[in-house]
């Protein structure tokens, strides 16, 4: 008897809705929750130092990033076939990020 493998890689339409996020294990909710928190608690001073020193992954302050933005960035990366993505708060912020990445010392912007 032949073994059937029904797994199929998610297509673009599916990735638009579900990439970067898994259902909540407690509630089984499929929708991405909106984290309206402006700040996050640190376990101790060493945890805070590791987060600010970029030695540990986590949330520091909502304007820098939060779980909702993280899911958005992972979804965008999956849609574009990239490794990662960075969300910006405005078009001007996105332009600045792109230009300052390319520009070097002494360049006129």
C-alpha atoms as one frame of an Amber mdcrd trajectory, in Angstrom:
protein
   0.000   0.000   0.000   1.369   3.397  -0.957   1.902   5.924   1.786   0.239
   9.264   1.119   1.940  12.426   2.232  -0.642  15.188   2.341   1.676  17.941
   3.574   1.939  20.833   1.191   4.057  23.929   1.796   1.889  26.948   2.589
   1.175  29.141  -0.405   1.204  32.939  -0.532  -2.438  33.360   0.522  -1.962
  31.134   3.556   1.253  32.890   4.532  -0.549  36.260   4.443  -2.830  35.062
   7.218  -0.767  32.661   9.279   2.999  33.102   8.830   4.994  33.961  11.942
   2.304  32.936  14.392   0.943  29.783  15.971  -2.412  29.396  17.702  -2.427
  30.306  21.388  -1.995  27.021  23.327  -4.229  28.185  26.173  -7.204  29.544
  24.231  -6.612  28.020  20.761  -7.208  31.504  19.369  -6.000  31.800  15.771
  -5.942  35.606  15.514  -2.800  37.495  16.460  -3.358  39.268  19.771  -2.735
  42.995  19.910  -0.295  43.781  22.711  -1.128  47.326  23.783   1.529  47.379
  26.499   4.035  50.229  26.405   6.643  48.601  28.631   7.740  45.190  29.782
   8.956  43.786  33.104  12.480  42.471  33.575  13.108  39.376  35.704  16.090
  41.032  37.383  18.841  43.549  36.618  20.952  40.937  34.802  17.996  40.110
  32.527  17.568  43.832  31.755  21.299  44.234  31.052  21.243  41.244  28.683
  18.222  42.610  26.809  19.662  46.111  26.430  23.062  44.640  25.495  21.371
  42.507  22.804  22.741  39.328  24.427  19.207  38.012  25.021  16.073  38.150
  22.901  13.018  39.834  24.376  10.945  42.974  24.604  12.252  46.152  26.187
   9.915  48.974  25.197   6.941  48.957  22.849   8.289  51.652  20.518  11.292
  49.412  19.841   9.163  46.312  19.349   6.511  44.109  20.884   5.080  40.634
  20.218   2.531  41.957  17.705   5.222  43.715  15.661   7.434  40.630  15.853
   4.702  38.497  14.271   4.178  41.125  11.567   7.904  41.147  10.756   8.056
  37.334  10.630   4.993  37.239   8.372   6.447  39.846   6.013   9.727  37.941
   5.885   7.893  34.719   4.994   5.912  36.452   2.252   9.054  37.939   0.700
  11.140  34.783   1.148  13.614  36.620   3.354  15.497  35.738   6.489  14.138
  38.636   8.550  12.273  41.917   8.215  12.228  45.245  10.036   9.003  47.195
  10.479   9.068  50.992  10.550   6.517  53.319  12.077   6.249  55.479   8.957
   7.413  55.758   5.380   9.915  58.429   6.347  11.348  56.152   9.041  11.665
  53.350   6.479  13.446  55.703   4.054  15.852  56.811   6.781  16.620  53.200
   7.710  17.345  52.296   4.083  19.446  55.379   3.304  21.435  55.326   6.559
  22.267  51.672   5.950  23.789  52.489   2.559  25.394  55.824   3.430  28.901
  55.986   4.772  30.900  58.473   6.809  31.175  61.792   4.962  28.279  61.103
   2.559  25.762  63.890   1.975  22.197  62.783   2.495
